[in-house]
Amino acid sequence: MDKRTRLGRAMNAYGHELVEDFGGMAGISARQRGSVRLAVTLKVLIDSGLAWALAQSSLVNGRRRSFYPIVGELAALLTRYQAVMKDLGLEKRLPPPKTLTEILREREAEREAQAAATREGAAQ
């Protein structure tokens, strides 16, 4: 999706939120990434369809005494979206814990950054 548009940025942000909910990129498979893309697309279609439908004066065809087709189409999209989300798993997953090596590297980088800041402050 084109990230220059508001819709593209919103889709990208929602996709990243879903991936983070499932433990980050390292925590999901290629199949799950495809399901995330499908979920994002379905969500955009649902949101767009709902926005249009709710802007109408009525969703009921008075002559036929029935809903306009958009209502059924939205229901089908919602059902499909729910199925995709169930396939992904609705629970939020924690990212894998950091290894001891990663923790030690982060601490060393923090110490080096503090030392550099101290040296710069002393030089001024």
TIMI-2910 file (N, C-alpha, C, CB; in pm, 1 decimal, decimal comma, always signed):
<rs>
+----------+----------+----------+----------+----------+----------+----------+----------+----------+----------+----------+----------+------+
!      n_x !      n_y !      n_z !     ca_x !     ca_y !     ca_z !      c_x !      c_y !      c_z !     cb_x !     cb_y !     cb_z ! resn !
+----------+----------+----------+----------+----------+----------+----------+----------+----------+----------+----------+----------+------+
!    +84,9 !   -118,6 !     +0,0 !     +0,0 !     +0,0 !     +0,0 !    +88,3 !   +123,3 !     +0,0 !    -96,0 !     +0,7 !   +122,1 !  Met !
!    +44,3 !   +224,8 !    -67,8 !   +117,4 !   +350,3 !    -78,2 !   +113,4 !   +423,7 !    +56,0 !    +58,4 !   +438,9 !   -190,9 !  Asp !
!   +229,8 !   +442,0 !   +117,2 !   +237,0 !   +504,4 !   +248,8 !   +227,9 !   +656,6 !   +242,7 !   +364,9 !   +464,4 !   +317,0 !  Lys !
!   +215,3 !   +711,2 !   +122,5 !   +202,3 !   +857,1 !   +110,5 !    +60,7 !   +903,8 !   +140,4 !   +242,8 !   +902,5 !    -29,3 !  Arg !
!    -35,3 !   +813,1 !   +131,6 !   -174,0 !   +850,7 !   +156,5 !   -210,9 !   +824,3 !   +301,9 !   -268,5 !   +774,0 !    +62,6 !  Thr !
!   -312,7 !   +891,5 !   +348,4 !   -359,3 !   +871,8 !   +486,4 !   -406,4 !   +727,7 !   +505,3 !   -474,0 !   +971,1 !   +520,7 !  Arg !
!   -477,0 !   +674,1 !   +405,5 !   -524,1 !   +536,6 !   +413,3 !   -406,3 !   +439,0 !   +417,9 !   -615,3 !   +504,5 !   +294,1 !  Leu !
!   -306,6 !   +461,4 !   +335,1 !   -189,0 !   +375,3 !   +333,8 !   -115,8 !   +376,5 !   +466,8 !    -95,1 !   +417,2 !   +223,6 !  Gly !
!   -101,5 !   +495,1 !   +525,0 !    -34,6 !   +504,5 !   +655,6 !   -116,0 !   +435,0 !   +763,9 !    -11,3 !   +651,6 !   +693,8 !  Arg !
!   -247,8 !   +448,8 !   +758,2 !   -334,1 !   +383,1 !   +857,3 !   -326,9 !   +231,0 !   +843,9 !   -480,1 !   +430,6 !   +841,6 !  Ala !
!   -327,6 !   +181,7 !   +719,6 !   -316,3 !    +37,1 !   +698,0 !   -182,6 !    -14,4 !   +748,9 !   -332,8 !     +2,9 !   +548,8 !  Met !
!    -76,8 !    +59,1 !   +720,6 !    +56,1 !    +18,8 !   +764,3 !    +64,2 !    +17,0 !   +916,7 !   +162,7 !   +112,8 !   +706,3 !  Asn !
!     +9,0 !   +118,5 !   +981,2 !    +11,6 !   +125,1 !  +1127,0 !    -68,0 !     +9,5 !  +1187,8 !    -44,3 !   +259,9 !  +1175,8 !  Ala !
!   -185,8 !    -20,0 !  +1132,7 !   -266,0 !   -129,8 !  +1184,9 !   -194,5 !   -263,3 !  +1165,3 !   -403,4 !   -132,5 !  +1117,0 !  Tyr !
!   -130,3 !   -280,9 !  +1050,4 !    -54,6 !   -403,4 !  +1025,4 !    +57,5 !   -420,5 !  +1126,5 !     +2,4 !   -402,8 !   +884,0 !  Gly !
!   +129,2 !   -310,4 !  +1155,5 !   +237,1 !   -317,4 !  +1255,2 !   +182,1 !   -348,8 !  +1393,8 !   +315,6 !   -185,2 !  +1259,0 !  His !
!    +66,9 !   -291,5 !  +1428,5 !     +4,7 !   -320,5 !  +1558,9 !    -30,3 !   -468,2 !  +1570,1 !   -122,1 !   -234,7 !  +1579,3 !  Glu !
!    -87,7 !   -524,2 !  +1463,5 !   -121,7 !   -666,2 !  +1466,6 !     +2,7 !   -752,0 !  +1482,9 !   -196,4 !   -705,9 !  +1339,7 !  Leu !
!   +106,6 !   -720,9 !  +1407,3 !   +230,9 !   -798,9 !  +1416,0 !   +288,7 !   -789,6 !  +1556,8 !   +334,7 !   -749,2 !  +1311,7 !  Val !
!   +287,6 !   -670,6 !  +1615,6 !   +338,3 !   -654,4 !  +1752,2 !   +253,2 !   -731,9 !  +1852,3 !   +342,0 !   -506,0 !  +1790,6 !  Glu !
!   +121,6 !   -735,2 !  +1830,6 !    +34,4 !   -812,1 !  +1918,9 !    +66,8 !   -960,7 !  +1915,6 !   -110,5 !   -790,3 !  +1880,9 !  Asp !
!   +121,6 !  -1006,2 !  +1805,1 !   +155,5 !  -1147,2 !  +1791,9 !   +302,5 !  -1174,3 !  +1818,0 !   +118,8 !  -1196,2 !  +1654,8 !  Phe !
!   +370,0 !  -1083,3 !  +1884,9 !   +507,8 !  -1107,9 !  +1926,7 !   +614,3 !  -1052,1 !  +1835,1 !   +529,0 !  -1251,6 !  +1939,9 !  Gly !
!   +578,6 !   -966,5 !  +1742,1 !   +677,0 !   -906,4 !  +1651,7 !   +704,6 !   -994,8 !  +1531,2 !   +806,7 !   -879,0 !  +1725,8 !  Gly !
!   +784,6 !   -943,1 !  +1439,4 !   +813,1 !  -1015,3 !  +1314,7 !   +880,3 !  -1150,0 !  +1341,1 !   +902,1 !   -930,3 !  +1223,8 !  Met !
!   +961,9 !  -1156,6 !  +1446,9 !  +1029,6 !  -1282,3 !  +1477,5 !   +932,2 !  -1387,2 !  +1530,0 !  +1140,5 !  -1259,0 !  +1579,1 !  Ala !
!   +816,0 !  -1343,1 !  +1577,0 !   +720,9 !  -1434,7 !  +1637,7 !   +613,9 !  -1486,9 !  +1544,5 !   +656,6 !  -1369,0 !  +1750,7 !  Gly !
!   +613,5 !  -1445,9 !  +1416,8 !   +509,5 !  -1493,2 !  +1325,9 !   +571,3 !  -1557,5 !  +1202,2 !   +417,0 !  -1377,8 !  +1285,1 !  Ile !
!   +495,4 !  -1650,2 !  +1145,5 !   +541,0 !  -1720,7 !  +1026,2 !   +501,1 !  -1644,1 !   +900,5 !   +483,6 !  -1863,4 !  +1022,5 !  Ser !
!   +548,7 !  -1692,2 !   +786,0 !   +513,5 !  -1629,8 !   +658,0 !   +363,2 !  -1640,7 !   +633,4 !   +591,9 !  -1695,5 !   +541,5 !  Ala !
!   +303,2 !  -1752,4 !   +670,7 !   +158,8 !  -1770,5 !   +654,6 !    +83,0 !  -1669,2 !   +740,1 !   +117,3 !  -1914,6 !   +692,4 !  Arg !
!   +130,9 !  -1647,2 !   +861,3 !    +65,7 !  -1550,8 !   +948,3 !    +81,0 !  -1408,9 !   +894,8 !   +122,4 !  -1560,3 !  +1089,2 !  Gln !
!   +195,9 !  -1377,8 !   +834,2 !   +213,1 !  -1244,8 !   +773,7 !   +112,2 !  -1224,2 !   +661,3 !   +357,4 !  -1227,3 !   +719,9 !  Arg !
!    +86,2 !  -1328,7 !   +582,7 !    -16,0 !  -1320,2 !   +479,0 !   -154,1 !  -1297,6 !   +538,0 !    -15,9 !  -1446,1 !   +394,7 !  Gly !
!   -182,3 !  -1365,6 !   +648,4 !   -311,3 !  -1346,5 !   +715,6 !   -323,7 !  -1206,0 !   +772,2 !   -329,1 !  -1449,4 !   +827,4 !  Ser !
!   -213,3 !  -1150,0 !   +820,9 !   -214,5 !  -1012,5 !   +871,6 !   -247,7 !   -916,8 !   +757,3 !    -77,3 !   -975,5 !   +936,4 !  Val !
!   -184,9 !   -935,7 !   +640,5 !   -214,8 !   -850,5 !   +525,3 !   -361,5 !   -860,9 !   +485,0 !   -125,6 !   -888,0 !   +406,9 !  Arg !
!   -415,2 !   -983,1 !   +487,4 !   -556,9 !  -1003,0 !   +454,5 !   -645,6 !   -933,8 !   +557,9 !   -590,6 !  -1154,1 !   +447,4 !  Leu !
!   -611,0 !   -946,6 !   +685,9 !   -689,6 !   -882,3 !   +792,2 !   -689,9 !   -730,7 !   +775,2 !   -633,9 !   -919,9 !   +931,0 !  Ala !
!   -575,1 !   -675,0 !   +740,5 !   -565,3 !   -529,7 !   +721,3 !   -653,8 !   -486,7 !   +604,3 !   -417,5 !   -486,9 !   +696,3 !  Val !
!   -648,4 !   -559,6 !   +494,7 !   -730,3 !   -527,1 !   +377,8 !   -878,9 !   -536,5 !   +410,6 !   -696,2 !   -620,4 !   +260,9 !  Thr !
!   -917,7 !   -643,1 !   +479,1 !  -1057,9 !   -658,5 !   +516,4 !  -1103,3 !   -546,5 !   +608,9 !  -1080,3 !   -793,4 !   +583,1 !  Leu !
!  -1017,7 !   -508,0 !   +703,1 !  -1053,2 !   -400,6 !   +795,8 !  -1076,6 !   -269,8 !   +720,8 !   -943,2 !   -382,1 !   +901,4 !  Lys !
!   -993,2 !   -240,6 !   +622,1 !  -1011,1 !   -118,1 !   +543,5 !  -1142,1 !   -122,7 !   +466,3 !   -893,2 !    -97,9 !   +446,6 !  Val !
!  -1171,7 !   -237,1 !   +405,2 !  -1298,0 !   -250,2 !   +331,7 !  -1417,7 !   -234,2 !   +425,3 !  -1304,8 !   -386,3 !   +260,3 !  Leu !
!  -1408,9 !   -295,0 !   +542,2 !  -1518,9 !   -284,1 !   +639,5 !  -1535,3 !   -139,9 !   +685,4 !  -1493,7 !   -376,1 !   +761,5 !  Ile !
!  -1424,0 !    -76,8 !   +723,4 !  -1430,9 !    +61,8 !   +770,9 !  -1486,2 !   +155,4 !   +663,3 !  -1292,1 !   +109,6 !   +815,2 !  Asp !
!  -1441,2 !   +137,1 !   +539,0 !  -1489,0 !   +221,5 !   +429,5 !  -1637,3 !   +197,9 !   +402,6 !  -1407,7 !   +195,1 !   +302,2 !  Ser !
!  -1677,1 !    +70,6 !   +400,9 !  -1817,2 !    +37,7 !   +377,3 !  -1907,7 !    +89,6 !   +488,1 !  -1833,7 !   -112,1 !   +363,7 !  Gly !
!  -1862,5 !    +76,6 !   +612,9 !  -1941,6 !   +127,8 !   +725,0 !  -1954,5 !   +279,4 !   +719,3 !  -1878,8 !    +86,0 !   +857,8 !  Leu !
!  -1844,6 !   +346,8 !   +687,5 !  -1849,0 !   +493,0 !   +678,8 !  -1949,5 !   +536,7 !   +573,0 !  -1709,3 !   +550,0 !   +646,7 !  Ala !
!  -1947,3 !   +470,4 !   +458,0 !  -2042,6 !   +505,4 !   +352,3 !  -2185,2 !   +473,8 !   +395,3 !  -2008,9 !   +430,6 !   +222,4 !  Trp !
!  -2205,9 !   +353,2 !   +451,2 !  -2341,2 !   +311,2 !   +488,5 !  -2400,9 !   +402,0 !   +595,4 !  -2339,9 !   +166,9 !   +538,1 !  Ala !
!  -2320,4 !   +440,5 !   +692,5 !  -2372,2 !   +523,7 !   +800,6 !  -2398,4 !   +667,4 !   +756,2 !  -2275,5 !   +523,3 !   +916,7 !  Leu !
!  -2341,9 !   +707,1 !   +642,3 !  -2366,4 !   +841,4 !   +589,4 !  -2498,5 !   +847,5 !   +510,5 !  -2248,9 !   +884,9 !   +499,4 !  Ala !
!  -2557,9 !   +731,6 !   +480,7 !  -2682,8 !   +727,2 !   +404,6 !  -2800,2 !   +761,4 !   +495,9 !  -2703,1 !   +587,7 !   +339,9 !  Gln !
!  -2907,4 !   +809,2 !   +436,2 !  -3026,0 !   +843,5 !   +515,7 !  -3097,9 !   +718,3 !   +565,3 !  -3122,5 !   +929,8 !   +433,2 !  Ser !
!  -3086,3 !   +607,8 !   +491,5 !  -3151,5 !   +483,5 !   +531,6 !  -3078,3 !   +366,3 !   +467,2 !  -3302,3 !   +483,5 !   +491,7 !  Ser !
!  -3077,8 !   +254,3 !   +535,3 !  -3018,5 !   +132,2 !   +479,6 !  -3126,2 !    +33,3 !   +435,5 !  -2926,0 !    +66,2 !   +582,7 !  Leu !
!  -3251,3 !    +79,0 !   +438,0 !  -3363,5 !     -7,2 !   +403,6 !  -3428,2 !    +43,1 !   +275,0 !  -3466,9 !    -12,3 !   +518,8 !  Val !
!  -3449,4 !    -48,4 !   +182,2 !  -3521,4 !    -19,6 !    +59,0 !  -3670,6 !    -28,4 !    +91,5 !  -3480,6 !   -119,2 !    -57,2 !  Asn !
!  -3737,3 !    +85,6 !    +91,9 !  -3878,4 !    +90,8 !   +129,6 !  -3969,6 !    +13,8 !    +37,0 !  -3923,3 !   +231,5 !   +135,2 !  Gly !
!  -3941,0 !    +15,6 !    -92,8 !  -4027,3 !    -53,8 !   -188,8 !  -4018,5 !   -205,0 !   -171,1 !  -3989,3 !    -15,4 !   -332,4 !  Arg !
!  -3898,5 !   -253,9 !   -148,9 !  -3880,0 !   -398,9 !   -136,0 !  -3888,3 !   -446,5 !     +9,4 !  -3745,7 !   -439,3 !   -195,3 !  Arg !
!  -3887,2 !   -352,2 !   +100,2 !  -3887,3 !   -383,8 !   +243,3 !  -3772,2 !   -476,5 !   +280,0 !  -4020,2 !   -447,7 !   +283,6 !  Arg !
!  -3653,4 !   -435,1 !   +235,6 !  -3533,5 !   -513,8 !   +263,4 !  -3414,2 !   -419,7 !   +276,8 !  -3508,5 !   -619,4 !   +151,4 !  Ser !
!  -3307,8 !   -472,5 !   +332,0 !  -3184,7 !   -394,3 !   +342,3 !  -3120,2 !   -380,5 !   +205,0 !  -3086,3 !   -459,7 !   +441,9 !  Phe !
!  -3046,6 !   -273,3 !   +187,8 !  -2968,0 !   -258,7 !    +65,9 !  -2855,9 !   -361,8 !    +68,1 !  -2910,9 !   -114,2 !    +52,2 !  Tyr !
!  -2805,7 !   -402,8 !    -48,4 !  -2703,3 !   -507,9 !    -55,3 !  -2577,0 !   -479,4 !    +27,2 !  -2664,1 !   -528,6 !   -198,0 !  Pro !
!  -2544,2 !   -353,2 !    +51,0 !  -2423,3 !   -321,3 !   +126,3 !  -2426,3 !   -383,3 !   +265,7 !  -2406,1 !   -170,0 !   +136,9 !  Ile !
!  -2545,0 !   -395,4 !   +324,0 !  -2557,2 !   -452,1 !   +459,0 !  -2512,9 !   -598,5 !   +458,4 !  -2703,4 !   -440,0 !   +511,0 !  Val !
!  -2558,2 !   -674,2 !   +361,3 !  -2517,3 !   -814,4 !   +350,3 !  -2369,7 !   -829,2 !   +318,2 !  -2599,2 !   -884,2 !   +244,3 !  Gly !
!  -2319,5 !   -740,7 !   +232,3 !  -2178,1 !   -746,3 !   +196,5 !  -2090,0 !   -715,0 !   +316,5 !  -2148,1 !   -649,1 !    +82,7 !  Glu !
!  -2131,7 !   -616,8 !   +396,9 !  -2056,3 !   -584,9 !   +517,5 !  -2059,1 !   -700,8 !   +617,0 !  -2112,0 !   -458,5 !   +582,7 !  Leu !
!  -2174,1 !   -765,2 !   +628,4 !  -2184,8 !   -880,9 !   +718,3 !  -2090,7 !   -992,4 !   +673,5 !  -2330,4 !   -932,7 !   +723,1 !  Ala !
!  -2082,5 !  -1016,3 !   +543,1 !  -1991,7 !  -1119,4 !   +490,7 !  -1845,7 !  -1081,5 !   +516,6 !  -2015,0 !  -1140,1 !   +339,3 !  Ala !
!  -1811,7 !   -954,5 !   +497,0 !  -1675,1 !   -909,4 !   +524,2 !  -1640,4 !   -923,8 !   +672,3 !  -1657,4 !   -763,5 !   +480,3 !  Leu !
!  -1734,8 !   -889,1 !   +758,8 !  -1711,5 !   -902,8 !   +902,6 !  -1691,4 !  -1048,2 !   +942,9 !  -1827,8 !   -843,3 !   +980,5 !  Leu !
!  -1768,5 !  -1138,2 !   +883,1 !  -1753,4 !  -1280,8 !   +911,4 !  -1616,1 !  -1330,1 !   +867,1 !  -1863,9 !  -1361,8 !   +841,6 !  Thr !
!  -1574,6 !  -1287,3 !   +749,4 !  -1442,2 !  -1327,0 !   +697,9 !  -1331,0 !  -1268,9 !   +784,9 !  -1424,4 !  -1280,4 !   +551,0 !  Arg !
!  -1344,9 !  -1144,4 !   +826,6 !  -1245,6 !  -1079,5 !   +913,0 !  -1234,1 !  -1155,5 !  +1045,9 !  -1283,8 !   -930,5 !   +938,5 !  Tyr !
!  -1348,2 !  -1191,8 !  +1101,7 !  -1347,6 !  -1265,6 !  +1227,3 !  -1277,6 !  -1400,8 !  +1210,0 !  -1491,5 !  -1285,8 !  +1278,4 !  Gln !
!  -1301,1 !  -1468,2 !  +1098,8 !  -1236,7 !  -1597,6 !  +1073,2 !  -1085,1 !  -1581,8 !  +1061,1 !  -1293,5 !  -1661,6 !   +944,9 !  Ala !
!  -1040,9 !  -1476,5 !   +992,8 !   -896,2 !  -1451,7 !   +978,0 !   -834,3 !  -1424,4 !  +1114,5 !   -869,6 !  -1332,0 !   +881,8 !  Val !
!   -902,9 !  -1344,5 !  +1195,9 !   -849,9 !  -1313,2 !  +1328,4 !   -845,0 !  -1438,5 !  +1416,5 !   -935,1 !  -1204,2 !  +1395,5 !  Met !
!   -943,0 !  -1527,2 !  +1402,6 !   -939,0 !  -1653,0 !  +1478,1 !   -822,9 !  -1739,3 !  +1431,9 !  -1071,3 !  -1729,9 !  +1462,8 !  Lys !
!   -798,1 !  -1740,8 !  +1299,5 !   -684,0 !  -1816,4 !  +1247,2 !   -552,7 !  -1763,8 !  +1304,8 !   -680,9 !  -1809,3 !  +1093,4 !  Asp !
!   -543,9 !  -1632,4 !  +1316,2 !   -422,5 !  -1573,0 !  +1371,3 !   -413,2 !  -1597,6 !  +1521,8 !   -418,5 !  -1422,5 !  +1341,9 !  Leu !
!   -524,8 !  -1606,8 !  +1586,8 !   -527,6 !  -1618,6 !  +1732,4 !   -555,0 !  -1481,2 !  +1789,4 !   -393,7 !  -1677,2 !  +1788,4 !  Gly !
!   -660,5 !  -1469,9 !  +1864,4 !   -702,9 !  -1338,7 !  +1911,4 !   -624,7 !  -1290,2 !  +2032,8 !   -848,9 !  -1341,9 !  +1944,2 !  Leu !
!   -553,8 !  -1380,9 !  +2100,3 !   -482,3 !  -1339,2 !  +2219,6 !   -353,3 !  -1265,8 !  +2184,1 !   -451,9 !  -1459,7 !  +2307,3 !  Glu !
!   -319,3 !  -1171,7 !  +2269,2 !   -195,2 !  -1097,7 !  +2250,8 !    -80,6 !  -1184,4 !  +2301,7 !   -199,4 !   -959,7 !  +2324,9 !  Lys !
!    +27,3 !  -1190,9 !  +2226,0 !   +142,2 !  -1272,0 !  +2264,4 !   +259,4 !  -1182,7 !  +2298,6 !   +180,3 !  -1369,6 !  +2152,5 !  Arg !
!   +333,8 !  -1224,3 !  +2397,7 !   +453,0 !  -1149,8 !  +2435,4 !   +566,3 !  -1184,2 !  +2340,3 !   +493,3 !  -1180,0 !  +2581,4 !  Leu !
!   +653,2 !  -1087,2 !  +2311,9 !   +768,2 !  -1119,2 !  +2228,3 !   +860,5 !  -1215,2 !  +2302,9 !   +844,3 !   -990,5 !  +2187,4 !  Pro !
!   +943,8 !  -1289,6 !  +2229,6 !  +1034,8 !  -1381,8 !  +2297,2 !  +1128,4 !  -1304,9 !  +2390,3 !  +1116,2 !  -1463,3 !  +2194,1 !  Pro !
!  +1162,1 !  -1362,2 !  +2506,1 !  +1248,5 !  -1290,5 !  +2599,7 !  +1388,8 !  -1270,2 !  +2542,1 !  +1256,9 !  -1366,3 !  +2732,5 !  Pro !
!  +1454,5 !  -1164,0 !  +2588,5 !  +1590,3 !  -1135,3 !  +2542,4 !  +1686,7 !  -1236,2 !  +2602,4 !  +1632,3 !   -991,0 !  +2579,6 !  Lys !
!  +1788,2 !  -1264,8 !  +2526,7 !  +1891,9 !  -1354,6 !  +2578,4 !  +1986,0 !  -1274,5 !  +2666,9 !  +1970,3 !  -1423,7 !  +2462,4 !  Thr !
!  +2065,2 !  -1345,9 !  +2746,4 !  +2161,2 !  -1280,6 !  +2834,8 !  +2261,4 !  -1198,6 !  +2754,2 !  +2234,4 !  -1384,4 !  +2920,8 !  Leu !
!  +2301,0 !  -1248,4 !  +2639,7 !  +2395,3 !  -1176,7 !  +2553,7 !  +2336,4 !  -1044,3 !  +2507,6 !  +2433,7 !  -1262,3 !  +2432,4 !  Thr !
!  +2209,7 !  -1044,1 !  +2467,3 !  +2144,5 !   -920,4 !  +2423,1 !  +2135,5 !   -818,8 !  +2536,5 !  +2004,5 !   -950,3 !  +2368,8 !  Glu !
!  +2102,4 !   -866,6 !  +2655,3 !  +2093,1 !   -776,9 !  +2770,8 !  +2228,3 !   -714,8 !  +2801,9 !  +2040,1 !   -852,3 !  +2893,6 !  Ile !
!  +2333,8 !   -796,4 !  +2800,3 !  +2468,9 !   -745,2 !  +2829,7 !  +2515,0 !   -646,4 !  +2723,3 !  +2569,5 !   -861,1 !  +2840,0 !  Leu !
!  +2483,5 !   -672,4 !  +2597,1 !  +2519,5 !   -578,9 !  +2489,4 !  +2448,7 !   -444,3 !  +2507,1 !  +2484,2 !   -639,3 !  +2351,8 !  Arg !
!  +2320,0 !   -449,0 !  +2543,7 !  +2245,1 !   -324,9 !  +2565,2 !  +2304,5 !   -244,8 !  +2681,0 !  +2096,6 !   -355,7 !  +2592,8 !  Glu !
!  +2340,0 !   -312,2 !  +2789,2 !  +2399,1 !   -242,8 !  +2904,7 !  +2532,7 !   -180,7 !  +2867,3 !  +2417,5 !   -339,9 !  +3023,1 !  Arg !
!  +2613,1 !   -253,9 !  +2791,4 !  +2743,6 !   -201,6 !  +2749,7 !  +2725,2 !    -79,6 !  +2660,0 !  +2825,4 !   -310,6 !  +2676,2 !  Glu !
!  +2627,7 !    -84,3 !  +2569,1 !  +2601,2 !    +29,5 !  +2481,5 !  +2554,6 !   +150,3 !  +2562,8 !  +2495,8 !     -7,4 !  +2375,5 !  Ala !
!  +2472,9 !   +126,5 !  +2665,9 !  +2428,5 !   +236,4 !  +2752,6 !  +2546,4 !   +298,2 !  +2827,3 !  +2322,9 !   +186,6 !  +2852,8 !  Glu !
!  +2634,8 !   +214,9 !  +2878,2 !  +2753,1 !   +264,8 !  +2950,2 !  +2842,7 !   +347,9 !  +2857,8 !  +2833,5 !   +146,9 !  +3009,9 !  Arg !
!  +2861,0 !   +298,5 !  +2735,4 !  +2943,8 !   +371,8 !  +2639,5 !  +2880,4 !   +506,4 !  +2605,5 !  +2964,4 !   +288,8 !  +2511,4 !  Glu !
!  +2749,5 !   +509,2 !  +2590,2 !  +2679,6 !   +634,2 !  +2560,1 !  +2691,9 !   +731,6 !  +2677,1 !  +2530,9 !   +607,2 !  +2528,5 !  Ala !
!  +2681,0 !   +683,2 !  +2799,3 !  +2695,7 !   +769,5 !  +2916,7 !  +2837,5 !   +822,7 !  +2927,2 !  +2658,4 !   +693,6 !  +3044,4 !  Gln !
!  +2936,1 !   +737,4 !  +2899,5 !  +3075,8 !   +779,9 !  +2905,3 !  +3103,5 !   +886,0 !  +2799,8 !  +3169,9 !   +659,8 !  +2886,2 !  Ala !
!  +3050,7 !   +868,2 !  +2680,4 !  +3069,9 !   +966,1 !  +2573,8 !  +3004,9 !  +1099,5 !  +2610,9 !  +3011,8 !   +913,2 !  +2441,1 !  Ala !
!  +2886,9 !  +1092,7 !  +2670,5 !  +2818,6 !  +1216,2 !  +2713,2 !  +2897,2 !  +1287,3 !  +2822,2 !  +2676,5 !  +1185,0 !  +2763,3 !  Ala !
!  +2955,9 !  +1211,5 !  +2913,3 !  +3036,5 !  +1269,4 !  +3020,8 !  +3160,8 !  +1336,5 !  +2963,5 !  +3076,4 !  +1161,2 !  +3123,3 !  Thr !
!  +3226,0 !  +1271,8 !  +2868,0 !  +3345,8 !  +1328,7 !  +2804,5 !  +3311,7 !  +1457,1 !  +2730,8 !  +3409,1 !  +1227,6 !  +2707,3 !  Arg !
!  +3195,9 !  +1459,9 !  +2661,0 !  +3155,4 !  +1580,3 !  +2588,4 !  +3125,0 !  +1693,4 !  +2686,3 !  +3032,2 !  +1551,5 !  +2499,5 !  Glu !
!  +3061,4 !  +1659,0 !  +2797,8 !  +3029,4 !  +1761,8 !  +2898,8 !  +3155,3 !  +1819,0 !  +2962,5 !  +2938,6 !  +1703,3 !  +3007,7 !  Gly !
!  +3256,4 !  +1736,1 !  +2983,0 !  +3382,1 !  +1781,1 !  +3042,9 !  +3463,0 !  +1865,5 !  +2945,0 !  +3465,0 !  +1661,1 !  +3089,3 !  Ala !
!  +3451,0 !  +1834,9 !  +2815,9 !  +3525,7 !  +1908,3 !  +2714,0 !  +3472,2 !  +2049,9 !  +2693,6 !  +3521,9 !  +1832,9 !  +2582,6 !  Ala !
!  +3348,8 !  +2073,2 !  +2728,8 !  +3289,6 !  +2205,3 !  +2707,4 !  +3326,6 !  +2290,9 !  +2820,7 !  +3138,1 !  +2199,6 !  +2691,9 !  Gln !
+----------+----------+----------+----------+----------+----------+----------+----------+----------+----------+----------+----------+------+
</rs>
